[in-house]
């Protein structure tokens, strides 16, 4: 059914809500997300939306997931669809496949800023803005039946220079072109949002407006998302959050309570429904709905063995996000569900109840980061201004060194500034990088520091945290061979490695199915919690993404240019390597292995 028709039938006195999911990067994550969605359907969302990767990068998984929710679970599904930087014919193909799957609703988005002016990019020139996609769908007989929604930005669009009035004019154009509903970007200033709604209505826009709600999961992920989305954060929120920022459970509880209060205020302001950005997680959303009296009674589940409760966090353990100490929801009880997981893991609602980055559990439905509106991590202006136009290997080395010294805030592989945790091992990272081994991921060894530690602490207070040291970098093949030889001759069983290249070759000394828990915590009254896991599937997923970044970065430059030749050469010739040392009691063990011994590497 069309989404706007469902809204009309819902009635004005009952709050409706929708859930947003993104397609996980791995087959196991996808499989387990399907089970999770089956449970969350029991919370009676009015619709489910499925995101779309920049340039159609998640096309197949997005369509498969949307088809499952629409056909197998009978929940009306909204498929996100971006239109810029898409290859010729991809928009038409996506719409046809959505139609074949019974999908009647599309959220029409721009995606990345259009790069069609660069004639070597084979993109569909018909689409420069989201309004172009709305107009195209509604003016094409084959697709005109779709109910089309659009995005809006109550706090302003992060990529636009226009003022609030200009944003409203553009939103009006999208509605005039045929948009039938509006879903907004996340926000936390409710009063500002309600004032924005009044301005929207004053423009003559009468279609339903559904505010985007994202419960806070961790302090670090909150900072990252609000920066990415240019979200306005009320001073009172920060005043509440900062004192508890090192207690992950209190942050999560605060996020639930904040969402409940926001929704109640929105209801008094005349809002009839909300859109939950779930990050593929269910516990916070279920708690919010339960607090609002909309989810019924949620039973509890007896404790499971540790092996059944992996708990990857909202954290990507790299120099740019190592401060993100998100962990499992230790202080709350899991939820049982009648259906068993279709994968080989426990199906409890909160086994991975914090969003997790690339070194979380690859089986998690929440494995991998997501961008709600189909934008990639790279944008041409950022690349040119911050990273410079590298023409030589030395230029690339200098860029990575400048990042380590905070001279630039990002790299193509690190979208946020260097974390305080990385400063603990900065001299070692710099030594590797100056050698031409460009570091893109690491963490120091930690042996039982308090969970409230300002730099590496996570979880509830009263606990102790532990970390194994690891480092990740790009190197040439000859260096991979030297590393493998040194591990075999001098590793003594303490060192594991993964190495892979763009051609699909992979080397490792980790047994098949082996899993390296490199971060864990011990907390009062709780089982040992493992929050960061490095194993083959997560490495391969990140490896593919990492080399795709080189490809996208190269595409900013004209074919045959020095810059493009260099970047494509790096992509084709270098390997991505991860080294883990298991002696967490010796904080210098990995660096001693790398920099000393009979076979010197650096």
C-alpha positions in Angstrom: 0.0 0.0 0.0 1.1 3.6 -0.6 2.6 5.1 2.5 0.5 8.2 2.5 -2.7 6.0 2.3 -1.5 4.1 5.4 -0.9 7.4 7.2 -4.5 8.5 6.4 -6.0 5.3 7.6 -3.9 5.4 10.9 -5.9 8.3 12.3 -4.7 11.4 14.0 -5.0 10.2 17.6 -2.6 7.2 17.4 1.2 7.8 16.9 2.6 5.8 14.0 6.3 5.0 13.5 8.5 3.5 10.9 11.9 1.7 11.1 14.9 2.3 8.9 17.5 -0.4 8.2 20.6 -0.6 6.1 21.8 -3.7 4.2 24.7 -5.3 6.2 28.0 -5.9 4.4 28.2 -9.6 5.0 26.0 -12.5 4.2 25.8 -13.6 7.9 24.9 -10.1 8.9 22.2 -9.9 6.3 20.8 -13.3 7.4 20.6 -12.3 11.0 19.1 -8.9 10.1 16.2 -10.8 8.5 15.6 -12.5 11.8 15.8 -9.3 13.7 13.4 -7.6 11.3 11.0 -10.5 11.8 11.0 -9.7 15.6 10.7 -6.0 15.1 7.7 -6.4 12.8 6.0 -7.5 16.0 6.3 -3.9 17.2 3.8 -3.0 14.4 5.7 -0.3 12.4 3.6 1.4 9.8 6.4 0.9 7.3 10.0 -0.1 7.0 12.6 1.8 4.9 15.8 0.4 3.4 18.8 2.6 2.6 20.7 2.8 -0.6 24.5 3.1 -0.9 26.2 6.0 -2.7 26.2 5.6 -6.4 24.2 2.3 -6.1 27.0 0.5 -4.3 24.4 -1.5 -2.2 22.0 -2.0 -5.1 21.5 -5.8 -4.9 21.5 -6.0 -1.1 19.1 -3.0 -0.8 16.7 -4.5 -3.3 16.9 -8.0 -1.7 16.3 -6.6 1.8 13.4 -4.4 0.6 11.9 -7.3 -1.3 12.0 -9.5 1.8 10.4 -7.0 4.1 7.7 -6.3 1.5 6.9 -9.8 0.4 7.9 -12.2 3.2 6.8 -10.0 6.1 4.1 -8.1 4.5 5.3 -4.7 5.7 5.0 -1.9 3.3 8.5 -0.9 2.4 10.1 2.4 1.4 13.2 2.0 -0.7 15.7 4.8 -0.6 17.1 5.7 -4.0 19.8 8.1 -4.9 20.1 9.5 -8.4 23.5 11.3 -8.7 26.7 9.6 -9.8 24.7 6.6 -10.9 25.6 4.8 -14.1 23.3 5.2 -17.1 20.2 3.0 -16.7 20.7 2.1 -13.0 17.8 4.3 -11.8 15.4 2.7 -14.3 16.6 -0.8 -13.4 16.2 -0.1 -9.7 12.7 1.2 -10.1 11.7 -1.8 -12.3 13.2 -4.2 -9.8 11.4 -2.5 -6.9 8.1 -2.7 -8.8 8.7 -6.4 -9.4 9.1 -6.9 -5.7 5.8 -5.3 -4.9 7.4 -2.1 -3.5 5.2 1.0 -3.9 7.1 3.6 -2.0 10.4 5.4 -2.9 12.4 7.9 -0.9 14.0 10.0 -3.6 17.4 11.4 -2.6 20.2 13.2 -4.3 23.2 11.3 -2.8 26.6 12.8 -3.3 27.0 16.2 -5.0 26.8 15.5 -8.7 30.1 15.0 -10.5 28.7 14.9 -14.0 30.7 17.9 -15.1 33.7 15.7 -15.1 33.1 14.1 -18.5 35.1 11.0 -17.8 32.6 9.9 -15.1 29.9 7.8 -16.9 27.0 9.0 -14.8 23.4 9.7 -15.8 23.3 13.4 -16.6 19.6 13.6 -16.2 19.9 13.7 -12.5 21.7 16.6 -10.7 19.3 17.0 -7.7 16.7 15.1 -5.8 14.0 17.0 -7.4 15.1 15.6 -10.8 14.4 12.1 -9.5 11.0 13.0 -8.1 10.0 14.7 -11.4 11.3 11.8 -13.5 9.4 9.1 -11.5 6.2 11.1 -11.5 6.4 12.0 -15.2 7.2 8.5 -16.4 4.1 6.3 -17.0 6.0 3.2 -16.1 6.9 4.6 -12.6 4.3 7.2 -11.9 2.4 4.8 -9.6 5.1 5.0 -7.0 4.4 7.0 -3.8 7.5 9.3 -3.6 8.9 10.8 -0.5 11.8 13.2 0.0 14.3 14.2 2.7 14.4 17.4 4.6 16.9 19.0 6.9 15.5 20.9 9.9 19.0 22.0 11.0 20.1 22.8 7.4 21.7 20.7 4.7 25.4 19.9 5.6 26.4 20.2 1.9 24.5 23.3 1.0 25.6 27.0 1.3 22.0 28.3 1.1 20.1 29.7 4.1 17.0 28.3 5.7 14.7 30.1 3.3 16.5 28.7 0.3 16.2 25.2 1.8 12.5 25.7 2.1 12.2 26.9 -1.5 14.0 23.8 -2.6 11.8 21.5 -0.5 8.7 23.2 -2.0 10.1 22.4 -5.5 10.4 18.8 -4.6 6.8 18.7 -3.3 5.5 20.6 -6.3 7.3 18.0 -8.5 5.2 15.2 -6.9 6.7 14.3 -3.5 3.9 13.0 -1.2 5.7 12.8 2.2 8.8 14.1 3.9 11.2 12.3 6.2 13.7 14.5 8.0 17.3 14.1 9.0 17.9 13.4 12.7 17.7 16.3 15.1 17.8 16.9 18.9 16.4 20.4 19.2 12.7 19.7 19.3 11.6 23.4 19.7 13.7 24.4 16.7 12.1 21.5 14.7 8.6 22.5 15.6 9.4 26.1 14.5 10.8 24.7 11.2 7.6 22.8 10.7 5.6 26.0 11.0 7.8 27.6 8.4 7.3 24.6 6.1 3.5 24.8 6.4 3.7 28.6 5.8 5.2 27.8 2.4 2.1 25.9 1.5 3.6 22.5 1.9 0.8 20.2 3.3 2.2 16.7 2.8 3.0 14.6 6.0 6.3 15.4 7.7 7.8 12.5 9.6 10.7 13.5 11.9 13.8 11.3 12.0 14.6 10.0 15.5 18.0 8.4 16.3 18.4 7.2 19.9 21.9 7.9 21.2 23.8 4.7 21.4 27.3 5.9 22.5 28.9 9.3 23.2 31.4 8.9 20.4 28.9 7.8 17.8 26.6 10.7 18.8 29.5 13.2 18.2 30.3 11.6 14.9 26.7 11.5 13.6 25.8 15.0 14.7 29.0 16.3 13.0 28.3 14.4 9.9 24.7 15.6 9.7 25.5 19.2 10.9 22.9 18.6 13.7 22.2 21.4 16.2 22.8 20.1 19.7 21.1 22.0 22.6 23.5 23.1 25.3 21.3 21.3 27.9 21.8 18.0 26.1 25.5 18.3 26.2 25.4 19.3 29.9 23.5 16.1 30.6 25.6 13.9 28.4 29.2 15.0 29.2 29.1 13.9 32.9 28.1 10.3 31.9 30.0 10.1 28.7 32.4 7.4 30.0 29.6 5.2 31.3 28.2 3.6 28.1 25.1 2.2 29.9 24.2 5.6 31.3 24.6 7.1 27.8 22.4 4.5 26.3 19.7 4.9 29.0 19.9 8.7 28.5 19.4 8.2 24.8 16.3 6.2 25.4 14.8 8.7 27.8 15.7 11.6 25.5 13.9 9.9 22.6 10.8 9.3 24.7 10.7 12.9 25.8 11.3 14.2 22.3 8.5 12.1 20.9 6.1 13.2 23.6 6.9 16.8 22.9 6.5 16.3 19.2 3.0 14.8 19.8 2.0 17.9 21.7 3.3 19.9 18.8 0.9 18.1 16.4 3.3 15.5 15.0 1.5 12.3 14.2 4.4 9.9 13.4 8.1 9.4 13.8 10.8 7.6 11.7 13.4 5.6 13.8 16.9 5.3 12.4 17.6 2.0 14.0 21.2 1.4 12.9 20.0 -2.2 12.5 19.6 -2.4 16.3 16.4 -3.1 18.2 16.8 -2.8 21.9 16.7 1.0 22.2 13.8 1.3 19.8 11.9 -1.3 21.7 12.6 0.4 25.0 11.4 3.8 23.6 8.1 2.3 22.3 7.6 0.4 25.5 8.0 3.6 27.5 5.4 5.2 25.3 3.0 2.4 25.9 3.2 1.2 22.3 5.3 -2.0 22.5 3.4 -4.1 25.1 5.2 -6.2 27.6 8.7 -7.3 26.7 9.7 -10.6 28.5 13.2 -11.3 29.7 15.7 -14.0 28.8 17.9 -16.1 31.1 21.6 -15.6 30.8 23.3 -17.2 27.9 26.9 -18.6 27.7 29.5 -16.1 26.9 30.2 -17.7 23.5 26.5 -17.1 22.6 26.6 -13.4 23.3 29.1 -11.6 21.1 28.7 -7.9 21.5 30.4 -5.7 18.9 30.2 -2.0 19.6 29.6 1.2 17.7 33.3 1.7 17.1 35.8 1.4 14.3 39.1 0.8 15.9 41.3 3.1 13.8 43.4 6.1 14.6 40.4 8.3 13.7 37.7 6.5 15.8 39.7 4.6 18.5 38.0 6.8 21.1 34.7 5.3 20.3 34.4 2.9 23.3 30.9 1.7 22.6 30.1 -1.6 24.3 27.4 -4.1 25.0 24.4 -3.0 27.0 25.6 -4.7 30.2 23.1 -3.3 32.7 20.0 -4.4 30.9 18.5 -7.9 30.4 18.2 -9.3 26.9 14.9 -10.0 25.2 13.7 -13.4 24.2 12.0 -14.0 20.9 10.1 -17.1 19.8 12.0 -17.5 16.5 15.5 -18.8 16.5 18.2 -17.0 14.5 18.6 -18.2 11.0 22.4 -17.8 11.4 24.7 -19.6 13.8 24.4 -17.1 16.7 22.1 -16.4 19.5 18.9 -14.5 18.4 18.5 -12.4 21.5 17.5 -8.8 20.7 20.5 -7.2 22.2 23.5 -9.6 21.6 25.1 -6.8 19.5 23.2 -3.9 21.0 25.6 -1.2 20.1 26.4 -0.3 16.5 29.7 -1.8 15.5 32.3 -0.7 13.1 34.5 -2.8 10.8 36.1 -4.7 13.6 32.8 -5.7 15.2 31.3 -9.2 14.7 30.8 -9.8 11.0 27.6 -11.9 11.9 26.0 -8.8 13.4 23.0 -7.3 11.5 24.6 -3.9 12.4 28.0 -4.8 10.9 29.4 -1.8 9.0 28.6 1.9 9.1 25.8 3.4 7.2 25.0 6.7 5.6 21.3 7.4 5.8 21.1 9.5 2.6 23.3 7.6 0.3 26.5 9.7 0.4 30.0 8.3 0.2 32.9 9.1 2.6 34.7 11.0 -0.1 33.8 14.3 -1.7 35.9 16.1 -4.3 36.2 19.4 -2.6 37.3 17.8 0.6 39.9 15.7 -1.2 41.5 18.6 -3.0 41.5 21.0 0.0 42.5 18.7 2.8 44.6 16.0 1.2 46.2 17.8 -1.7 46.8 16.5 -5.2 49.3 13.7 -4.6 51.5 13.0 -7.5 54.2 10.8 -5.9 54.5 8.2 -3.2 56.3 10.8 -1.1 53.2 13.1 -1.4 51.0 10.3 0.0 53.4 9.6 2.9 53.4 13.3 3.8 49.6 13.3 3.8 49.4 10.4 6.2 52.1 12.0 8.4 50.3 15.3 8.4 47.2 13.5 9.6 49.1 11.9 12.5 50.3 15.3 13.6 46.7 16.7 13.3 47.7 19.1 10.5 44.7 17.8 8.5 41.5 16.5 10.2 40.9 13.6 7.9 42.2 11.2 5.3 40.2 9.2 2.8 40.4 6.3 5.2 39.9 8.3 8.4 36.8 10.6 8.4 37.4 12.1 11.9 40.5 13.6 13.6 43.1 11.5 15.4 41.8 10.1 18.7 43.5 10.6 22.1 44.1 6.8 22.3 46.3 7.0 19.2 48.6 9.5 20.9 49.7 6.6 23.2 51.4 4.9 20.2 52.0 8.0 18.0 55.8 7.6 17.6 55.4 4.0 16.4 52.6 5.0 14.0 54.8 7.8 12.6 57.8 5.5 12.2 55.8 3.1 10.1 54.2 5.8 8.1 57.5 7.6 7.3 58.8 4.2 6.1 56.0 4.2 3.6 53.8 1.8 5.5 50.7 4.0 5.6 48.8 3.3 8.9 45.0 3.3 8.7 44.1 1.4 11.9 45.5 0.7 15.3 45.0 0.4 19.0 47.5 0.3 22.0 47.8 -2.6 24.4 45.9 -2.1 27.7 46.1 -4.3 30.7 43.3 -3.7 33.2 42.7 0.0 33.2 39.5 1.3 34.9 36.4 1.4 32.8 36.1 5.1 33.6 39.6 5.9 32.1 39.3 9.2 30.1 41.1 7.7 27.1 40.4 4.0 26.8 37.6 3.4 29.2 34.2 2.0 28.2 31.2 0.2 29.8 29.7 0.9 33.2 31.9 2.2 36.0 33.5 -0.3 38.4 35.0 -2.4 35.7 38.3 -3.0 34.0 39.2 -3.0 30.3 41.8 -4.8 28.3 43.2 -4.5 24.7 45.6 -6.3 22.5 47.7 -4.1 20.4 47.2 -4.1 16.6 48.2 -2.0 13.7 46.9 -1.9 10.1 48.7 -0.4 7.1 49.2 -0.5 3.3 52.5 -1.9 2.0 54.1 -3.3 -1.1 54.1 -7.0 -1.8 57.9 -7.3 -1.1 57.2 -6.0 2.4 54.3 -8.5 2.9 56.7 -11.3 2.2 59.2 -9.9 4.8 56.4 -9.6 7.3 55.2 -13.1 6.8 58.8 -14.5 7.1 59.3 -12.5 10.3 56.1 -13.7 11.9 57.0 -17.3 11.1 60.6 -17.0 12.4 60.2 -14.6 15.3 56.5 -14.4 16.2 56.7 -17.3 18.6 52.9 -17.8 18.3 52.2 -14.4 19.7 51.6 -12.6 16.4 48.7 -13.1 13.9 48.3 -11.3 10.6 45.9 -10.9 7.7 47.1 -9.5 4.3 45.0 -9.0 1.2 45.1 -7.2 -2.1 42.6 -5.8 -4.7 43.1 -8.9 -6.9 41.6 -11.1 -4.1 44.7 -12.7 -2.9 44.9 -13.3 0.9 47.5 -14.5 3.4 47.0 -15.3 7.1 48.3 -17.5 9.8 44.9 -17.5 11.6 43.2 -20.9 11.4 40.0 -21.2 9.5 37.2 -19.9 11.7 39.7 -18.3 14.1 38.5 -15.2 15.9 40.8 -12.6 17.6 39.1 -10.9 20.5 41.3 -7.8 20.9 39.1 -5.7 23.3 37.2 -7.0 26.3 36.0 -5.9 29.7 35.3 -7.3 33.2 32.4 -5.7 35.1 30.8 -6.3 38.4 28.1 -9.0 38.2 28.5 -9.5 34.5 30.1 -12.0 32.2 33.3 -11.1 30.4 32.4 -8.9 27.5 34.2 -9.1 24.2 33.6 -5.9 22.1 36.1 -6.0 19.3 36.8 -9.0 17.1 39.2 -9.3 14.2 38.7 -12.3 12.0 38.7 -13.3 8.3 35.3 -12.1 7.3 35.5 -8.7 8.9 39.0 -8.2 7.4 37.9 -9.2 4.0 34.9 -6.8 4.2 37.1 -3.9 5.2 39.8 -4.9 2.7 37.3 -4.6 -0.2 36.0 -1.2 1.1 39.6 0.1 1.6 40.6 -0.6 -2.0 37.4 0.8 -3.3 38.4 4.1 -1.5 41.5 4.2 -3.6 39.4 3.7 -6.8 36.9 6.5 -5.8 39.7 8.8 -4.8 41.4 8.2 -8.2 38.2 9.0 -10.0 38.4 12.6 -8.9 41.2 13.0 -11.5 41.2 12.9 -15.2 42.4 9.6 -16.8 46.1 9.7 -17.5 46.8 12.4 -15.0 49.7 11.9 -12.6 47.3 11.8 -9.6 45.0 9.2 -11.0 47.9 7.0 -12.3 49.5 7.2 -8.8 46.3 6.3 -6.9 45.3 3.5 -9.2 48.8 2.1 -9.1 48.7 2.1 -5.3 45.4 0.3 -5.4 46.7 -2.4 -7.8 50.1 -2.9 -6.3 49.8 -2.6 -2.5 48.5 -4.9 0.1 46.4 -4.2 3.2 48.0 -5.8 6.3 46.7 -6.2 9.9 49.1 -7.3 12.6 47.9 -8.4 16.1 50.1 -9.1 19.1 48.4 -11.2 21.8 50.6 -10.2 24.7 48.4 -7.4 26.1 50.5 -7.2 29.3 53.5 -5.9 27.4 52.5 -2.6 25.9 55.6 -2.5 23.6 55.4 -6.1 22.4 54.1 -5.4 18.9 56.5 -2.6 18.3 59.5 -4.6 19.6 58.5 -7.3 17.2 58.3 -4.8 14.3 61.4 -2.7 15.0 63.8 -5.1 16.5 65.1 -8.7 16.1 67.3 -10.4 13.5 65.1 -9.6 10.5 64.6 -5.8 10.7 61.5 -4.6 9.0 61.6 -0.9 9.5 
